[in-house]
Amino acid sequence: MIVDSHQHFVRLARHPDVEGFREAQLAGKNPDSLPQLSDADVNKNLQAVLSLMTQRNIDMAFASPRAKAMATHDGTVEQNGLWADLNNSLVLRSCQLNPGKFAPVGMLGQHQSCPSDRIAKQMEKWANEGFVGFNLDPDGTGGRWTNQPFTGKQNYPVFEAAQALDVPLVIHGSESINKNFPHTAVQYLVADITGFVQLMMAKQLFIDFPRLRFLIPHGGGALPCQIGRWRAIAKFYDWASPDQILGSGNVFVDTCVYNHLNMKMLFDAVPLDNILFGSECDGAFPGIVNEETGDHVDNTRRYVDDSSLSSTDKARVFSGNAARVYPRASRWIKA
């Protein structure tokens, strides 16, 4: 079985009625009613993803709202909570309309003021609806990075809820208003790098929450090529080493890297038990072709298939690890 642990319903979030609702919110109009999309309209916006999954023989995907749409730096606490609930409701409907194809991963109503108690209740609400994990923006300031590290006690209610609900938190950047940090090219990777290093720095966090799990997407950011640097820095500053937080079962990464060389580096640097298959299909750069392969760049299954891993190890990456990291996904997986 092939499980894509990193997928976004980009087209669904860009539906004119959905985007129009957010634009009205931010203009201060605060619409009284949520947009009403028909089942046919929801499914129409999933056809490109479903088609690519069929072409690539991907059986299932863990799908979340568009990452850029989180826009945690904008809006009010109340607006962002409602906006996240709208996006989550559309993701849930998509999963219900396509049984066995998707499992829902949620957006949180984050805000730069860190309303953690409110977010924890939101997590409980959507976990009770079947959500298997949640995206967490470690910045919250639109690429300005002026908040305290996300691992601080201001977010302890969120971590407490994640541990109690047994759901992983996916550290994922969102929209950037910093022109030096374009969101897909830079801000997302800055979030990966910052997220991983902050977890190394926060030695007390996993003492307080020993069963808390984080997934750092996009191959863990700089992890495959800079793990040696981070090992040295961890010794110098007495932080937890990359090997410690990976080996403890608290931190995982995915395979959203986009050529054979980077995939090999990932498999060489990170224990296979910590790697989940992911592709971002088809959100990051749809339709762009890798000249080395003649195939879409985001067909990351190809890079795993072409690797020197044994069939047993490939099975761990393709589905076995996802089942461990996302235990709530079992209800969505066809027997």
DAVEN-V804402 format. One record per residue. RES is the residue in three letters. SS is DSSP state (H for helix, E for strand, - for the rest). NEAR is the number of other C-alpha atoms within 12 Angstrom. Layout:
{{RES,SS,NEAR} {RES,SS,NEAR}}
This chain:
{{MET,-,24} {ILE,-,34} {VAL,E,45} {ASP,E,45} {SER,E,53} {HIS,E,50} {GLN,E,46} {HIS,E,45} {PHE,E,46} {VAL,H,34} {ARG,H,35} {LEU,H,39} {ALA,H,36} {ARG,-,26} {HIS,-,28} {PRO,H,18} {ASP,H,24} {VAL,H,34} {GLU,H,25} {GLY,H,20} {PHE,H,30} {ARG,H,35} {GLU,H,22} {ALA,H,22} {GLN,H,26} {LEU,H,22} {ALA,-,15} {GLY,-,16} {LYS,-,15} {ASN,-,21} {PRO,-,20} {ASP,-,12} {SER,-,16} {LEU,-,23} {PRO,-,25} {GLN,-,19} {LEU,-,24} {SER,-,17} {ASP,H,20} {ALA,H,15} {ASP,H,22} {VAL,H,32} {ASN,H,26} {LYS,H,21} {ASN,-,27} {LEU,-,36} {GLN,H,21} {ALA,H,22} {VAL,H,39} {LEU,H,29} {SER,H,19} {LEU,H,30} {MET,H,30} {THR,H,18} {GLN,H,17} {ARG,-,25} {ASN,-,23} {ILE,-,33} {ASP,-,32} {MET,E,40} {ALA,E,47} {PHE,E,49} {ALA,E,49} {SER,E,47} {PRO,E,44} {ARG,-,41} {ALA,-,44} {LYS,H,36} {ALA,H,42} {MET,H,47} {ALA,-,41} {THR,-,42} {HIS,-,35} {ASP,-,33} {GLY,-,32} {THR,-,25} {VAL,H,28} {GLU,H,25} {GLN,H,32} {ASN,H,36} {GLY,H,35} {LEU,H,31} {TRP,H,44} {ALA,H,42} {ASP,H,31} {LEU,H,34} {ASN,H,46} {ASN,H,44} {SER,H,33} {LEU,H,42} {VAL,H,44} {LEU,H,37} {ARG,H,32} {SER,H,39} {CYS,H,36} {GLN,H,24} {LEU,H,22} {ASN,-,29} {PRO,-,20} {GLY,-,25} {LYS,-,35} {PHE,E,42} {ALA,E,48} {PRO,E,48} {VAL,E,47} {GLY,E,51} {MET,-,50} {LEU,-,54} {GLY,-,44} {GLN,-,47} {HIS,-,34} {GLN,-,31} {SER,-,27} {CYS,-,36} {PRO,-,26} {SER,H,30} {ASP,H,25} {ARG,H,26} {ILE,H,38} {ALA,H,32} {LYS,H,25} {GLN,H,34} {MET,H,43} {GLU,H,30} {LYS,H,22} {TRP,H,34} {ALA,H,34} {ASN,H,19} {GLU,-,27} {GLY,-,34} {PHE,-,43} {VAL,-,46} {GLY,E,44} {PHE,E,50} {ASN,E,47} {LEU,E,47} {ASP,-,50} {PRO,-,49} {ASP,-,41} {GLY,-,40} {THR,-,32} {GLY,-,36} {GLY,-,35} {ARG,-,25} {TRP,-,27} {THR,-,15} {ASN,-,22} {GLN,-,20} {PRO,-,28} {PHE,-,37} {THR,-,36} {GLY,-,24} {LYS,H,20} {GLN,H,21} {ASN,H,30} {TYR,H,26} {PRO,H,27} {VAL,H,37} {PHE,H,37} {GLU,H,31} {ALA,H,32} {ALA,H,37} {GLN,H,29} {ALA,H,21} {LEU,H,31} {ASP,-,31} {VAL,-,41} {PRO,E,43} {LEU,E,41} {VAL,E,45} {ILE,E,46} {HIS,-,50} {GLY,-,46} {SER,-,44} {GLU,-,33} {SER,-,34} {ILE,-,23} {ASN,-,17} {LYS,-,14} {ASN,-,15} {PHE,-,22} {PRO,-,20} {HIS,H,27} {THR,H,26} {ALA,H,21} {VAL,H,25} {GLN,H,37} {TYR,H,38} {LEU,H,34} {VAL,H,37} {ALA,H,45} {ASP,H,39} {ILE,H,34} {THR,H,33} {GLY,H,40} {PHE,H,45} {VAL,H,37} {GLN,H,33} {LEU,H,40} {MET,H,33} {MET,H,30} {ALA,-,26} {LYS,-,26} {GLN,-,19} {LEU,H,30} {PHE,H,29} {ILE,H,14} {ASP,H,18} {PHE,-,27} {PRO,-,22} {ARG,-,26} {LEU,-,35} {ARG,-,39} {PHE,E,47} {LEU,E,46} {ILE,E,47} {PRO,-,44} {HIS,H,47} {GLY,H,45} {GLY,H,47} {GLY,-,36} {ALA,-,33} {LEU,H,43} {PRO,H,31} {CYS,H,23} {GLN,H,22} {ILE,H,28} {GLY,H,18} {ARG,H,17} {TRP,H,32} {ARG,H,25} {ALA,H,17} {ILE,H,19} {ALA,H,26} {LYS,H,18} {PHE,H,13} {TYR,H,16} {ASP,-,15} {TRP,-,25} {ALA,-,31} {SER,-,31} {PRO,H,40} {ASP,H,28} {GLN,H,25} {ILE,H,39} {LEU,H,31} {GLY,H,19} {SER,-,24} {GLY,-,28} {ASN,-,37} {VAL,E,43} {PHE,E,49} {VAL,E,52} {ASP,E,49} {THR,-,48} {CYS,-,44} {VAL,-,39} {TYR,-,36} {ASN,-,31} {HIS,H,27} {LEU,H,19} {ASN,H,26} {MET,H,39} {LYS,H,26} {MET,H,27} {LEU,H,40} {PHE,H,35} {ASP,H,20} {ALA,H,28} {VAL,-,34} {PRO,-,29} {LEU,H,35} {ASP,H,32} {ASN,H,42} {ILE,E,49} {LEU,E,49} {PHE,-,54} {GLY,-,47} {SER,-,47} {GLU,-,42} {CYS,-,46} {ASP,-,36} {GLY,-,34} {ALA,-,30} {PHE,-,20} {PRO,-,22} {GLY,-,18} {ILE,-,18} {VAL,E,17} {ASN,E,20} {GLU,-,11} {GLU,-,14} {THR,-,18} {GLY,-,14} {ASP,E,22} {HIS,E,28} {VAL,-,29} {ASP,-,39} {ASN,-,42} {THR,H,47} {ARG,H,41} {ARG,H,32} {TYR,H,35} {VAL,H,40} {ASP,H,25} {ASP,-,19} {SER,-,24} {SER,-,16} {LEU,-,21} {SER,-,15} {SER,H,14} {THR,H,16} {ASP,H,24} {LYS,H,30} {ALA,H,25} {ARG,H,27} {VAL,H,42} {PHE,H,40} {SER,H,36} {GLY,H,28} {ASN,H,34} {ALA,H,41} {ALA,H,34} {ARG,H,26} {VAL,H,39} {TYR,-,41} {PRO,H,25} {ARG,H,28} {ALA,H,37} {SER,H,25} {ARG,H,22} {TRP,H,32} {ILE,-,30} {LYS,-,16} {ALA,-,9}}
